[in-house]
Amino acid sequence: MRILRHLQRIDKSVYDKVTRVGTPRLDGYTPRFVQATDHMAPWMMVSATLAVTGGPRLRRTSLRAIVAAGLANATASGIKYLARRPRPDSSAIPAARFPYRTYLSSSFPSGHTAAAFGFAGGVAADAPRPLSALVTALAGTVGFSRVHSGVHYPGDVLGGMAIGFASALAARALIPPRPELVHGASTVPAGEADVDPEGAGVTVVLNPRSAEGALPSLSMADTTTRVARQLPRARIMPMSADDDIVEVMDEAARDCEVLAVAGGDGTVNAGATAALAHDRPLLVLPDGTLNNFARTLGLTSVDIALRAFTDRRLARVDVGEVDGHVFLNTSSFGSYPHMVEHRDRWAQRIGKWPAFAWALWRDLREVRPTPALVDGHQAKVWWAFVGNCRYRTHARVPGLREHLDDGRLDVRVLCARYPFPRLRAVMDVLLGRPLSGRGYSERLVESLTLAIPSRPRLIAVDGEVMEGSPTMSFRKRPAALRVFVPAGSDR
């Protein structure tokens, strides 16, 4: 008790000193800042801004930060009912600084401070340093304003800070940082490329239809300009709607030292096939809708990809192969190829993402499981993914990868179980095998055999649908493809 009384005296002394600090400008600013931080308004605004304007890394950061802020605010509110510390006597504080004086809740801890430092801690886990410093400074200003305006003791603010940091740690455990979103997945270092910084010997194939699937992308003109400015001696080959992408890529790879491709995953797949056939390093310029492979490499923009070429950093990555076709991300069978076909059929009319939503809805209502033999075992398959390297699990669907060099195929199969096959399929996806049974399975393998007795034998390879053979083999080609990667990606 003696220690507690001593701490309270120190707390009151610091409070008196802080509240005596004031100027007309500061006194007018503090109350407005206090009111602006009510109901976590600034943190929701910052989080929404990061989610809308940032890439996958900042979207994950914004989610973690707002979860931390909400958890901190809820925890502080619960502790207030237990602590019941009276608010400071603010009668001596100028009214201009403290325009509202009715506080019925406990003073300890400061909920505003807890939310602010919870948000700052969530951001600091993996955001760029300037952004982390800015948000932390804003959180510190919140803590100071709570004392300066006379609504909290310094000890209340320190308690809020502790709750905020603890909440940030909990949110980090729930939504951990993904290093692959910062530097890309790990790869096999392949030294430096002997290339001309102005692009001599480089052939750049640009697919103007890859970004939207229907009309030439408006961003492609900007990509062309950037490539021409950065690589003035490169050969640029824009594709037209009538071109055969396989033939174009093969011709480009045959007569170059470095093959560069601008487009989405389907375009990059064609480029990788040609680069493998002619043993050329591949430069991926992300200019499509999803750009999964480029993002996995850490190439989140055309500028970053061009910078990787300038840095001359090469790496080797695994590729998958099925029925003579290469895949960099996933190959799939079952209902997914049908869904892709329906999506592409409607994409020219309503756009790719609305078409995807429509195809998914139609798939859930109309699809039938595909009878197949998977490694010799009979199954009725709703859908199946075969991933190039291990994927992180997100709602039982492949998401991100930490490695592009593990030599494995990530196989995920959802089979029909009777009775009520659709309902049980949903439960299998949501609960997984430990709780729901044998409908859903995951495993890491080096090869896989698939037999589909009846037509159509549709498979999707990096999103492109094609007819497969009666019996197909999936295998790995470890470290087969040379690619340009940004600095720090060969973790």
DRENVEX-866495 format. One record per residue (C-alpha): x, y, z; residue number from 1; residue in one letter. Coordinates in nm, 3 decimals. Layout:
# residues N
      px      py      pz   k r
       X       Y       Z NUM A
...
This chain:
# residues 491
      px      py      pz   k r
   0.000   0.000   0.000   1 M
   0.291   0.236   0.079   2 R
   0.436   0.174  -0.268   3 I
   0.094   0.234  -0.424   4 L
   0.049   0.565  -0.243   5 R
   0.399   0.671  -0.349   6 H
   0.318   0.591  -0.713   7 L
  -0.007   0.785  -0.687   8 Q
   0.181   1.092  -0.557   9 R
   0.425   1.070  -0.847  10 I
   0.133   1.029  -1.085  11 D
  -0.041   1.337  -0.945  12 K
   0.281   1.540  -0.954  13 S
   0.345   1.459  -1.321  14 V
  -0.021   1.533  -1.399  15 Y
   0.006   1.877  -1.241  16 D
   0.320   1.957  -1.439  17 K
   0.173   1.842  -1.772  18 V
  -0.155   2.028  -1.727  19 T
   0.032   2.351  -1.643  20 R
   0.200   2.333  -1.985  21 V
  -0.014   2.538  -2.219  22 G
  -0.036   2.810  -2.477  23 T
  -0.346   2.950  -2.646  24 P
  -0.265   2.753  -2.961  25 R
  -0.200   2.428  -2.774  26 L
  -0.504   2.476  -2.549  27 D
  -0.725   2.515  -2.854  28 G
  -0.575   2.212  -3.028  29 Y
  -0.589   1.955  -2.749  30 T
  -0.968   1.929  -2.702  31 P
  -1.031   1.901  -3.074  32 R
  -0.772   1.624  -3.098  33 F
  -0.929   1.446  -2.798  34 V
  -1.271   1.453  -2.963  35 Q
  -1.130   1.343  -3.299  36 A
  -0.998   1.020  -3.145  37 T
  -1.337   0.913  -3.004  38 D
  -1.477   0.576  -3.119  39 H
  -1.144   0.477  -3.282  40 M
  -1.230   0.706  -3.575  41 A
  -0.871   0.787  -3.687  42 P
  -0.762   0.423  -3.669  43 W
  -1.053   0.306  -3.879  44 M
  -0.977   0.577  -4.134  45 M
  -0.607   0.488  -4.150  46 V
  -0.686   0.117  -4.170  47 S
  -0.937   0.171  -4.453  48 A
  -0.686   0.387  -4.641  49 T
  -0.414   0.122  -4.615  50 L
  -0.655  -0.151  -4.723  51 A
  -0.771   0.043  -5.029  52 V
  -0.442   0.193  -5.147  53 T
  -0.189  -0.068  -5.031  54 G
  -0.091  -0.404  -5.171  55 G
  -0.134  -0.744  -5.001  56 P
   0.128  -0.656  -4.739  57 R
  -0.044  -0.335  -4.624  58 L
  -0.390  -0.489  -4.643  59 R
  -0.273  -0.754  -4.398  60 R
  -0.111  -0.484  -4.184  61 T
  -0.434  -0.280  -4.175  62 S
  -0.637  -0.583  -4.068  63 L
  -0.393  -0.672  -3.790  64 R
  -0.378  -0.311  -3.668  65 A
  -0.753  -0.258  -3.646  66 I
  -0.797  -0.595  -3.472  67 V
  -0.533  -0.491  -3.218  68 A
  -0.701  -0.154  -3.163  69 A
  -1.042  -0.313  -3.114  70 G
  -0.904  -0.573  -2.873  71 L
  -0.721  -0.305  -2.675  72 A
  -1.030  -0.086  -2.654  73 N
  -1.247  -0.376  -2.537  74 A
  -0.989  -0.486  -2.278  75 T
  -0.953  -0.133  -2.141  76 A
  -1.331  -0.099  -2.111  77 S
  -1.347  -0.422  -1.913  78 G
  -1.070  -0.317  -1.675  79 I
  -1.244   0.016  -1.610  80 K
  -1.531  -0.166  -1.441  81 Y
  -1.283  -0.332  -1.205  82 L
  -1.050  -0.040  -1.132  83 A
  -1.304   0.240  -1.065  84 R
  -1.037   0.508  -1.029  85 R
  -1.183   0.860  -1.001  86 P
  -1.110   1.108  -1.277  87 R
  -0.863   1.392  -1.207  88 P
  -0.998   1.719  -1.065  89 D
  -1.005   1.938  -1.377  90 S
  -1.160   2.247  -1.219  91 S
  -0.831   2.437  -1.246  92 A
  -0.786   2.360  -1.615  93 I
  -0.889   2.635  -1.862  94 P
  -1.232   2.573  -2.010  95 A
  -1.094   2.627  -2.360  96 A
  -0.874   2.325  -2.310  97 R
  -1.140   2.104  -2.153  98 F
  -1.481   2.193  -2.301  99 P
  -1.664   1.890  -2.168 100 Y
  -1.626   1.781  -1.808 101 R
  -1.872   1.495  -1.759 102 T
  -1.691   1.160  -1.738 103 Y
  -1.871   0.885  -1.552 104 L
  -1.637   0.596  -1.634 105 S
  -1.322   0.503  -1.446 106 S
  -1.004   0.696  -1.519 107 S
  -0.787   0.384  -1.532 108 F
  -0.687   0.279  -1.791 109 P
  -0.705   0.518  -2.085 110 S
  -0.906   0.341  -2.352 111 G
  -0.814   0.594  -2.619 112 H
  -0.444   0.537  -2.550 113 T
  -0.488   0.161  -2.546 114 A
  -0.654   0.166  -2.889 115 A
  -0.391   0.405  -3.027 116 A
  -0.091   0.200  -2.914 117 F
  -0.263  -0.125  -3.009 118 G
  -0.303   0.010  -3.361 119 F
   0.055   0.140  -3.368 120 A
   0.189  -0.196  -3.250 121 G
  -0.013  -0.377  -3.516 122 G
   0.125  -0.149  -3.786 123 V
   0.484  -0.170  -3.662 124 A
   0.489  -0.549  -3.698 125 A
   0.569  -0.533  -4.070 126 D
   0.490  -0.189  -4.216 127 A
   0.758   0.035  -4.369 128 P
   0.951   0.229  -4.104 129 R
   0.826   0.577  -4.205 130 P
   0.465   0.460  -4.173 131 L
   0.534   0.289  -3.839 132 S
   0.707   0.601  -3.705 133 A
   0.419   0.825  -3.814 134 L
   0.151   0.607  -3.653 135 V
   0.357   0.567  -3.333 136 T
   0.403   0.944  -3.310 137 A
   0.028   0.988  -3.354 138 L
  -0.037   0.736  -3.077 139 A
   0.205   0.922  -2.848 140 G
   0.016   1.245  -2.921 141 T
  -0.306   1.074  -2.817 142 V
  -0.151   0.978  -2.482 143 G
  -0.020   1.331  -2.421 144 F
  -0.354   1.490  -2.513 145 S
  -0.542   1.269  -2.267 146 R
  -0.329   1.406  -1.982 147 V
  -0.299   1.764  -2.106 148 H
  -0.675   1.795  -2.145 149 S
  -0.721   1.685  -1.785 150 G
  -0.919   1.364  -1.838 151 V
  -0.648   1.115  -1.737 152 H
  -0.351   1.078  -1.505 153 Y
  -0.018   0.974  -1.663 154 P
  -0.056   0.635  -1.495 155 G
  -0.383   0.583  -1.684 156 D
  -0.199   0.649  -2.008 157 V
   0.083   0.411  -1.917 158 L
  -0.174   0.144  -1.837 159 G
  -0.339   0.204  -2.174 160 G
  -0.003   0.176  -2.348 161 M
   0.064  -0.159  -2.180 162 A
  -0.277  -0.290  -2.283 163 I
  -0.222  -0.163  -2.637 164 G
   0.113  -0.336  -2.675 165 F
  -0.025  -0.660  -2.529 166 A
  -0.316  -0.645  -2.772 167 S
  -0.076  -0.584  -3.059 168 A
   0.117  -0.898  -2.962 169 L
  -0.207  -1.096  -2.953 170 A
  -0.310  -0.961  -3.294 171 A
   0.035  -1.044  -3.430 172 R
  -0.008  -1.405  -3.314 173 A
  -0.352  -1.417  -3.477 174 L
  -0.245  -1.242  -3.801 175 I
   0.132  -1.291  -3.819 176 P
   0.353  -1.098  -4.062 177 P
   0.426  -1.273  -4.387 178 R
   0.792  -1.218  -4.487 179 P
   0.708  -1.337  -4.838 180 E
   0.488  -1.029  -4.884 181 L
   0.792  -0.809  -4.814 182 V
   1.079  -0.988  -4.987 183 H
   0.908  -1.267  -5.178 184 G
   0.928  -1.642  -5.122 185 A
   1.263  -1.808  -5.068 186 S
   1.446  -1.924  -5.381 187 T
   1.776  -2.084  -5.482 188 V
   2.036  -1.809  -5.546 189 P
   2.175  -1.825  -5.901 190 A
   2.428  -1.542  -5.896 191 G
   2.426  -1.231  -6.108 192 E
   2.313  -1.211  -6.468 193 A
   2.555  -1.078  -6.728 194 D
   2.311  -0.832  -6.886 195 V
   2.323  -0.491  -7.048 196 D
   2.158  -0.236  -6.813 197 P
   2.001  -0.068  -7.117 198 E
   1.835  -0.393  -7.228 199 G
   2.042  -0.512  -7.524 200 A
   1.958  -0.880  -7.581 201 G
   1.625  -0.849  -7.394 202 V
   1.297  -0.927  -7.567 203 T
   0.984  -0.797  -7.392 204 V
   0.651  -0.956  -7.484 205 V
   0.349  -0.750  -7.378 206 L
   0.003  -0.905  -7.367 207 N
  -0.243  -0.612  -7.373 208 P
  -0.543  -0.833  -7.294 209 R
  -0.412  -1.003  -6.980 210 S
  -0.509  -0.733  -6.730 211 A
  -0.885  -0.750  -6.777 212 E
  -0.947  -1.053  -6.995 213 G
  -1.159  -0.862  -7.245 214 A
  -1.029  -0.524  -7.355 215 L
  -0.671  -0.404  -7.392 216 P
  -0.545  -0.274  -7.060 217 S
  -0.503   0.100  -7.022 218 L
  -0.205   0.030  -6.798 219 S
  -0.024  -0.154  -7.078 220 M
   0.061   0.174  -7.252 221 A
   0.217   0.295  -6.928 222 D
   0.409  -0.033  -6.895 223 T
   0.537   0.001  -7.250 224 T
   0.654   0.355  -7.177 225 T
   0.833   0.250  -6.859 226 R
   1.005  -0.044  -7.026 227 V
   1.114   0.171  -7.322 228 A
   1.251   0.436  -7.087 229 R
   1.431   0.190  -6.858 230 Q
   1.547  -0.052  -7.131 231 L
   1.590   0.162  -7.443 232 P
   1.782  -0.110  -7.631 233 R
   1.532  -0.389  -7.560 234 A
   1.315  -0.542  -7.832 235 R
   0.947  -0.486  -7.748 236 I
   0.685  -0.722  -7.897 237 M
   0.323  -0.618  -7.829 238 P
   0.077  -0.900  -7.891 239 M
  -0.253  -0.870  -8.075 240 S
  -0.576  -1.058  -8.022 241 A
  -0.502  -1.283  -8.321 242 D
  -0.157  -1.392  -8.205 243 D
  -0.090  -1.742  -8.076 244 D
   0.075  -1.677  -7.741 245 I
   0.273  -2.003  -7.748 246 V
   0.422  -1.926  -8.088 247 E
   0.500  -1.565  -7.994 248 V
   0.677  -1.669  -7.674 249 M
   0.875  -1.942  -7.851 250 D
   0.990  -1.700  -8.122 251 E
   1.084  -1.437  -7.862 252 A
   1.280  -1.681  -7.644 253 A
   1.467  -1.831  -7.940 254 R
   1.629  -1.500  -8.041 255 D
   1.707  -1.331  -7.708 256 C
   1.933  -1.353  -7.406 257 E
   1.664  -1.255  -7.153 258 V
   1.290  -1.309  -7.199 259 L
   1.064  -1.053  -7.030 260 A
   0.686  -1.090  -7.022 261 V
   0.425  -0.834  -6.917 262 A
   0.086  -0.975  -6.824 263 G
  -0.098  -1.196  -6.579 264 G
  -0.035  -1.551  -6.466 265 D
  -0.142  -1.711  -6.797 266 G
   0.099  -1.491  -6.992 267 T
   0.379  -1.559  -6.745 268 V
   0.311  -1.933  -6.770 269 N
   0.357  -1.919  -7.149 270 A
   0.673  -1.717  -7.103 271 G
   0.811  -1.962  -6.848 272 A
   0.743  -2.256  -7.082 273 T
   0.940  -2.085  -7.359 274 A
   1.218  -1.977  -7.121 275 A
   1.258  -2.336  -7.002 276 L
   1.262  -2.471  -7.355 277 A
   1.542  -2.234  -7.462 278 H
   1.720  -2.201  -7.124 279 D
   1.660  -1.828  -7.089 280 R
   1.623  -1.629  -6.766 281 P
   1.272  -1.487  -6.720 282 L
   1.188  -1.133  -6.616 283 L
   0.826  -1.107  -6.495 284 V
   0.658  -0.767  -6.535 285 L
   0.332  -0.786  -6.335 286 P
   0.056  -0.629  -6.543 287 D
  -0.238  -0.867  -6.504 288 G
  -0.533  -0.898  -6.269 289 T
  -0.390  -1.137  -6.009 290 L
  -0.014  -1.166  -6.073 291 N
   0.018  -1.448  -5.819 292 N
   0.356  -1.573  -5.936 293 F
   0.505  -1.223  -5.962 294 A
   0.379  -1.135  -5.615 295 R
   0.526  -1.457  -5.475 296 T
   0.863  -1.354  -5.619 297 L
   0.829  -1.014  -5.448 298 G
   0.771  -0.835  -5.779 299 L
   0.468  -0.630  -5.679 300 T
   0.502  -0.366  -5.952 301 S
   0.660  -0.311  -6.291 302 V
   0.906  -0.064  -6.138 303 D
   1.025  -0.321  -5.881 304 I
   1.065  -0.580  -6.156 305 A
   1.272  -0.342  -6.370 306 L
   1.483  -0.258  -6.065 307 R
   1.543  -0.632  -6.013 308 A
   1.673  -0.653  -6.369 309 F
   1.904  -0.356  -6.308 310 T
   2.033  -0.528  -5.992 311 D
   2.100  -0.842  -6.205 312 R
   1.994  -1.075  -5.922 313 R
   1.899  -1.422  -6.049 314 L
   1.738  -1.712  -5.865 315 A
   1.613  -2.059  -5.951 316 R
   1.260  -2.170  -5.865 317 V
   1.067  -2.495  -5.887 318 D
   0.801  -2.553  -6.150 319 V
   0.528  -2.812  -6.166 320 G
   0.434  -3.013  -6.471 321 E
   0.120  -3.203  -6.570 322 V
   0.047  -3.375  -6.899 323 D
   0.333  -3.187  -7.065 324 G
   0.220  -2.845  -6.938 325 H
   0.419  -2.633  -6.692 326 V
   0.250  -2.462  -6.397 327 F
   0.404  -2.200  -6.171 328 L
   0.118  -2.164  -5.922 329 N
  -0.147  -2.436  -5.928 330 T
  -0.309  -2.690  -6.149 331 S
  -0.659  -2.803  -6.064 332 S
  -0.933  -3.042  -6.168 333 F
  -1.288  -3.115  -6.064 334 G
  -1.529  -2.822  -6.056 335 S
  -1.273  -2.542  -6.072 336 Y
  -1.200  -2.566  -6.448 337 P
  -1.575  -2.548  -6.516 338 H
  -1.595  -2.236  -6.302 339 M
  -1.306  -2.078  -6.494 340 V
  -1.482  -2.153  -6.824 341 E
  -1.803  -1.988  -6.704 342 H
  -1.605  -1.690  -6.575 343 R
  -1.426  -1.638  -6.906 344 D
  -1.752  -1.671  -7.099 345 R
  -1.906  -1.381  -6.909 346 W
  -1.593  -1.170  -6.856 347 A
  -1.625  -0.985  -7.186 348 Q
  -1.979  -0.877  -7.097 349 R
  -1.965  -0.785  -6.729 350 I
  -1.594  -0.782  -6.633 351 G
  -1.371  -1.046  -6.482 352 K
  -1.452  -1.014  -6.111 353 W
  -1.835  -0.996  -6.151 354 P
  -1.803  -1.292  -6.389 355 A
  -1.602  -1.481  -6.127 356 F
  -1.872  -1.419  -5.862 357 A
  -2.143  -1.533  -6.103 358 W
  -1.944  -1.845  -6.200 359 A
  -1.887  -1.935  -5.835 360 L
  -2.256  -1.902  -5.754 361 W
  -2.350  -2.113  -6.056 362 R
  -2.085  -2.369  -5.968 363 D
  -2.221  -2.413  -5.615 364 L
  -2.572  -2.476  -5.749 365 R
  -2.508  -2.691  -6.056 366 E
  -2.173  -2.869  -6.031 367 V
  -2.149  -3.246  -5.996 368 R
  -1.846  -3.426  -5.846 369 P
  -1.599  -3.569  -6.097 370 T
  -1.532  -3.946  -6.077 371 P
  -1.154  -3.997  -6.078 372 A
  -0.868  -4.219  -5.969 373 L
  -0.624  -4.020  -5.755 374 V
  -0.302  -4.220  -5.707 375 D
  -0.508  -4.531  -5.777 376 G
  -0.780  -4.453  -5.524 377 H
  -1.136  -4.401  -5.644 378 Q
  -1.288  -4.067  -5.553 379 A
  -1.568  -3.834  -5.653 380 K
  -1.393  -3.500  -5.654 381 V
  -1.563  -3.166  -5.596 382 W
  -1.239  -2.981  -5.654 383 W
  -0.868  -3.041  -5.622 384 A
  -0.561  -2.818  -5.622 385 F
  -0.207  -2.928  -5.695 386 V
   0.024  -2.646  -5.594 387 G
   0.381  -2.578  -5.702 388 N
   0.545  -2.584  -5.354 389 C
   0.366  -2.567  -5.022 390 R
   0.091  -2.309  -4.981 391 Y
  -0.032  -2.154  -4.663 392 R
  -0.386  -2.262  -4.579 393 T
  -0.659  -2.003  -4.593 394 H
  -1.012  -2.144  -4.553 395 A
  -0.875  -2.470  -4.701 396 R
  -0.786  -2.292  -5.028 397 V
  -0.421  -2.226  -5.122 398 P
  -0.308  -1.872  -5.048 399 G
   0.055  -1.761  -5.006 400 L
   0.384  -1.948  -5.034 401 R
   0.699  -1.907  -4.823 402 E
   0.915  -2.117  -5.055 403 H
   0.955  -2.169  -5.427 404 L
   1.231  -2.426  -5.379 405 D
   1.098  -2.705  -5.157 406 D
   1.068  -2.975  -5.426 407 G
   0.710  -3.066  -5.328 408 R
   0.359  -3.058  -5.470 409 L
   0.087  -2.935  -5.234 410 D
  -0.216  -3.156  -5.300 411 V
  -0.559  -3.059  -5.161 412 R
  -0.863  -3.264  -5.252 413 V
  -1.228  -3.218  -5.154 414 L
  -1.434  -3.531  -5.220 415 C
  -1.811  -3.583  -5.216 416 A
  -1.957  -3.776  -4.924 417 R
  -2.312  -3.903  -4.902 418 Y
  -2.580  -3.832  -4.794 419 P
  -2.611  -3.451  -4.823 420 F
  -2.291  -3.414  -5.030 421 P
  -2.308  -3.034  -5.073 422 R
  -2.370  -2.966  -4.705 423 L
  -2.094  -3.206  -4.603 424 R
  -1.857  -3.047  -4.855 425 A
  -1.913  -2.706  -4.693 426 V
  -1.851  -2.858  -4.348 427 M
  -1.534  -3.030  -4.472 428 D
  -1.398  -2.700  -4.602 429 V
  -1.484  -2.508  -4.285 430 L
  -1.379  -2.770  -4.029 431 L
  -1.111  -2.974  -4.202 432 G
  -1.045  -3.344  -4.164 433 R
  -0.979  -3.358  -3.786 434 P
  -1.338  -3.253  -3.711 435 L
  -1.540  -3.343  -4.019 436 S
  -1.400  -3.670  -4.148 437 G
  -1.235  -3.788  -4.468 438 R
  -1.391  -3.553  -4.723 439 G
  -1.100  -3.310  -4.732 440 Y
  -0.730  -3.398  -4.742 441 S
  -0.396  -3.219  -4.768 442 E
  -0.056  -3.371  -4.837 443 R
   0.288  -3.287  -4.971 444 L
   0.418  -3.519  -5.244 445 V
   0.677  -3.529  -5.521 446 E
   0.440  -3.675  -5.781 447 S
   0.073  -3.757  -5.832 448 L
  -0.119  -3.970  -6.081 449 T
  -0.470  -3.874  -6.192 450 L
  -0.706  -4.075  -6.411 451 A
  -1.042  -3.933  -6.525 452 I
  -1.234  -4.208  -6.711 453 P
  -1.496  -3.998  -6.890 454 S
  -1.493  -3.670  -7.078 455 R
  -1.468  -3.381  -7.037 456 P
  -1.128  -3.426  -6.870 457 R
  -1.077  -3.059  -6.791 458 L
  -0.778  -2.932  -6.599 459 I
  -0.677  -2.575  -6.521 460 A
  -0.309  -2.480  -6.540 461 V
  -0.236  -2.141  -6.380 462 D
  -0.597  -2.043  -6.454 463 G
  -0.599  -2.157  -6.819 464 E
  -0.842  -2.444  -6.889 465 V
  -0.749  -2.728  -7.125 466 M
  -0.847  -3.086  -7.207 467 E
  -0.634  -3.344  -7.031 468 G
  -0.539  -3.701  -7.113 469 S
  -0.722  -4.004  -6.966 470 P
  -0.425  -4.054  -6.732 471 T
  -0.214  -3.758  -6.618 472 M
   0.098  -3.738  -6.406 473 S
   0.189  -3.440  -6.190 474 F
   0.558  -3.398  -6.111 475 R
   0.812  -3.141  -5.994 476 K
   1.106  -2.991  -6.180 477 R
   1.315  -2.859  -5.887 478 P
   1.503  -2.531  -5.940 479 A
   1.437  -2.554  -6.314 480 A
   1.349  -2.192  -6.399 481 L
   1.581  -1.892  -6.370 482 R
   1.405  -1.568  -6.279 483 V
   1.501  -1.217  -6.179 484 F
   1.417  -1.139  -5.816 485 V
   1.442  -0.827  -5.598 486 P
   1.718  -0.783  -5.344 487 A
   1.654  -0.980  -5.024 488 G
   1.430  -1.242  -5.184 489 S
   1.682  -1.528  -5.151 490 D
   1.620  -1.562  -4.779 491 R
